[in-house]
Amino acid sequence: MTSAEEKQPTVLEQMGGVSGMLYSSLPVVLFVIVNFAAKNLMAAIISALAAAVVIGVVLAVRKGTVQPAISAVFGVGIAAFIAYKTGEAKGFFLFGIWQSVVYGSAFLLSIIVRRPLAGVLWTFLNGRDRSWREDRATVRDYDIATFVWALVFFARFVVQRWLYDEDQVGWLAVARLAMGYPLMAIALLATVWAVRRADKRLKAAEEAQEAKAAQEAEASAEAVLARTADDLLTPDMDELRRVADSESRDRSRD
């Protein structure tokens, strides 16, 4: 558990900041604009991939590692491949649609098996211990946050799947952006709420345990002092008998 002075990351920081929001939105926006303006699926695919590569390079330079570049290109690359194979612009969104139902199911399942992902992932990402799993109230709070995440992903799936079936490519892009970071912000707020309640509860329990340990140590010290005082004030009968026997023998010799 972190110290009281440690500042919790803000929702915006957890989402990658304003730049992270813009970076993730750019390939989708370019895909829709180019597809609408040029009426050319391949040009739209190339534009989205080029944007993802540029974003990946920028992130790699800023962070000093190629991992952000791989992450930036991976999702867009799969979406572009599906669009190419289906020959339809709406195929660009199919991967994200089914990804939402998979993620939603995972979050829901984690509640059922009593390992709420909101708590598990927060613990992993922030280097926390897993002591919260021993507290039923804290697990319940993380269950609520996890359920909010599940609702977010299932809402994405339902709305975007309907737009996909209706061939509404433009509205698919709008739904993907509108149901992306805004809904994630709500889920992250629920997670932060659960984290703060858990930290407060666990800190109170830790302080209570420390107070109990201090009381037990004080009581033990008092008991030791009491025994020591008894030893000092209570005559040693064996020693007294030895002294009496010694004096008796000395008188007998006399």
C-alpha positions in Angstrom: 0.0 0.0 0.0 1.3 3.4 -0.9 2.0 6.1 1.7 -0.5 8.8 2.4 1.7 11.4 0.8 1.8 9.5 -2.5 -0.5 11.2 -5.1 -3.0 9.1 -7.0 -2.7 9.4 -10.8 -5.5 11.5 -12.3 -8.0 9.9 -14.7 -6.4 11.9 -17.6 -2.9 10.6 -16.7 -4.2 7.0 -16.5 -5.6 7.5 -20.0 -2.3 8.7 -21.4 -3.0 12.4 -21.3 -4.4 14.6 -24.0 -1.7 13.6 -26.4 -2.6 9.9 -25.9 -6.2 10.6 -26.7 -5.3 12.5 -29.9 -2.8 9.9 -31.0 -5.2 7.0 -30.7 -8.0 8.9 -32.5 -6.0 10.2 -35.5 -5.8 6.9 -37.6 -9.6 6.3 -37.2 -10.4 9.9 -38.2 -8.0 9.8 -41.2 -9.5 6.5 -42.4 -13.0 7.8 -42.4 -12.1 11.1 -44.0 -10.0 9.7 -46.8 -12.6 6.9 -47.5 -15.4 9.4 -47.7 -13.5 12.0 -49.8 -11.6 9.7 -52.1 -14.1 6.8 -52.2 -11.1 4.6 -52.2 -10.8 1.9 -49.5 -7.1 1.2 -50.2 -6.2 4.9 -49.9 -8.0 5.0 -46.5 -6.2 2.0 -45.3 -2.8 3.4 -46.3 -3.6 6.7 -44.6 -4.6 5.0 -41.4 -1.5 2.8 -41.4 0.8 5.7 -42.2 -0.7 7.7 -39.3 -0.2 4.8 -37.0 3.4 4.4 -38.0 4.1 8.1 -37.6 2.5 8.0 -34.1 4.5 5.0 -33.2 7.8 6.6 -34.2 6.9 9.8 -32.2 6.1 7.7 -29.2 9.2 5.6 -29.6 11.4 8.7 -29.7 9.7 10.3 -26.7 9.8 7.2 -24.5 13.1 5.7 -25.8 11.6 2.3 -26.6 10.0 0.6 -29.6 7.2 -0.9 -27.6 4.9 2.1 -28.1 5.5 2.0 -31.8 4.5 -1.7 -31.9 1.4 -1.0 -29.9 0.4 2.0 -32.0 0.7 0.0 -35.3 -0.7 -3.4 -34.1 -4.3 -2.5 -33.5 -4.6 -0.3 -36.6 -2.8 -3.0 -38.7 -5.3 -5.7 -37.7 -8.2 -3.3 -38.4 -6.8 -2.4 -41.8 -6.2 -6.0 -42.7 -9.8 -7.0 -41.9 -11.0 -4.0 -44.0 -8.8 -5.2 -46.9 -10.0 -8.8 -46.6 -13.7 -7.9 -46.4 -13.4 -5.2 -49.1 -15.6 -3.0 -47.0 -14.8 0.2 -45.0 -16.9 -1.0 -42.1 -14.5 -4.0 -41.7 -12.0 -1.5 -40.3 -14.1 -1.4 -37.1 -14.9 -5.1 -36.8 -11.8 -6.0 -34.7 -12.7 -3.3 -32.2 -16.3 -4.5 -32.0 -15.4 -8.1 -31.1 -12.6 -6.9 -28.9 -15.1 -5.1 -26.8 -17.2 -8.2 -26.2 -14.2 -10.2 -25.3 -13.0 -7.6 -22.8 -16.5 -7.2 -21.4 -16.8 -10.9 -20.9 -13.3 -11.1 -19.2 -14.3 -8.3 -16.7 -17.6 -10.0 -16.0 -16.0 -13.4 -15.5 -13.4 -12.0 -13.1 -16.3 -10.9 -10.8 -17.7 -14.4 -10.8 -14.4 -16.0 -9.9 -13.8 -13.3 -7.1 -10.8 -11.8 -8.8 -12.2 -8.4 -10.0 -10.0 -7.2 -12.8 -10.3 -3.5 -11.8 -8.4 -4.4 -8.6 -6.0 -7.0 -10.1 -4.9 -4.6 -13.0 -4.6 -1.6 -10.7 -2.5 -3.6 -8.3 -0.2 -4.9 -11.1 0.2 -1.5 -12.9 0.9 0.4 -9.7 3.0 -2.1 -7.9 0.6 -2.6 -5.0 0.4 -5.7 -2.8 -2.7 -8.0 -2.9 -3.8 -7.5 0.7 -7.0 -6.0 -0.5 -8.2 -9.5 -1.6 -8.5 -10.5 2.1 -11.0 -7.7 2.8 -14.5 -8.5 1.7 -15.6 -4.9 1.6 -12.7 -3.9 -0.6 -13.4 -6.8 -3.0 -17.0 -5.7 -3.2 -15.8 -2.1 -4.2 -13.6 -3.5 -6.9 -16.5 -5.7 -8.1 -18.5 -2.5 -8.6 -15.7 -0.9 -10.5 -15.1 -4.0 -12.6 -18.8 -4.2 -13.4 -18.7 -0.6 -14.7 -15.8 -1.6 -17.0 -17.9 -4.6 -18.3 -20.9 -2.3 -19.0 -18.6 0.1 -20.9 -17.3 -2.7 -23.2 -20.8 -4.3 -23.7 -22.3 -0.9 -24.5 -19.6 -0.4 -27.1 -20.3 -3.8 -28.6 -24.1 -3.3 -28.8 -24.1 0.2 -30.3 -21.2 -0.4 -32.7 -22.4 -3.8 -33.8 -25.8 -2.3 -34.7 -24.1 0.5 -36.7 -22.0 -2.1 -38.4 -25.0 -4.1 -39.5 -26.6 -0.8 -40.8 -23.4 0.0 -42.8 -23.1 3.3 -41.1 -19.3 3.8 -41.5 -19.3 7.5 -40.5 -21.3 6.9 -37.4 -19.2 3.9 -36.5 -16.2 6.3 -36.3 -18.2 8.7 -34.2 -19.3 5.9 -31.9 -15.8 4.5 -31.6 -14.4 7.9 -30.6 -17.4 9.0 -28.4 -17.6 5.6 -26.6 -13.8 5.4 -26.3 -12.1 7.8 -23.9 -15.3 9.4 -22.5 -16.7 6.0 -21.3 -13.2 4.9 -20.2 -13.1 8.0 -18.0 -16.2 6.9 -16.2 -14.8 3.4 -15.7 -11.5 4.9 -14.4 -13.4 7.1 -12.0 -15.1 4.1 -10.6 -11.8 2.4 -10.3 -10.2 5.4 -8.5 -13.2 5.5 -6.2 -12.7 1.8 -5.3 -8.9 2.3 -4.9 -9.3 5.3 -2.5 -11.9 3.4 -0.4 -9.6 0.4 -0.3 -6.6 2.4 0.7 -8.5 4.2 3.4 -10.0 1.0 4.8 -6.7 -1.0 4.7 -4.8 1.9 6.2 -7.3 2.1 9.1 -6.9 -1.7 9.6 -3.1 -1.4 9.5 -3.1 1.4 12.1 -5.5 -0.6 14.3 -3.2 -3.6 14.0 -0.1 -1.5 14.9 -2.0 0.0 17.9 -2.9 -3.5 19.1 0.7 -4.6 18.7 1.9 -1.6 20.7 -0.6 -2.3 23.4 0.5 -5.9 23.6 4.1 -4.9 23.8 3.4 -2.4 26.5 1.4 -5.0 28.5 4.2 -7.5 28.1 6.8 -5.0 29.3 4.6 -4.2 32.3 4.3 -7.9 33.1 8.1 -8.3 32.9 8.6 -5.3 35.3 6.0 -6.7 37.7 7.8 -10.1 37.8 11.1 -8.4 38.3 9.7 -6.3 41.2 8.3 -9.5 42.7 11.6 -11.2 42.4 13.4 -8.2 44.1 10.8 -7.9 46.9 10.1 -11.6 47.6 12.8 -13.3 49.8 14.5 -16.3 48.3 13.5 -19.0 50.8 16.2 -21.5 49.7 18.9 -18.9 50.3 17.4 -18.0 53.7 17.5 -21.7 54.7 21.1 -22.0 53.5 22.0 -19.0 55.7 20.1 -20.4 58.7 21.8 -23.8 58.3 25.2 -22.2 58.0 24.6 -20.1 61.2 23.3 -23.2 63.0 26.4 -25.2 62.1 28.7 -22.3 63.2 26.9 -22.2 66.7 27.3 -26.0 67.0 31.0 -25.7 66.5 31.2 -23.0 69.1 
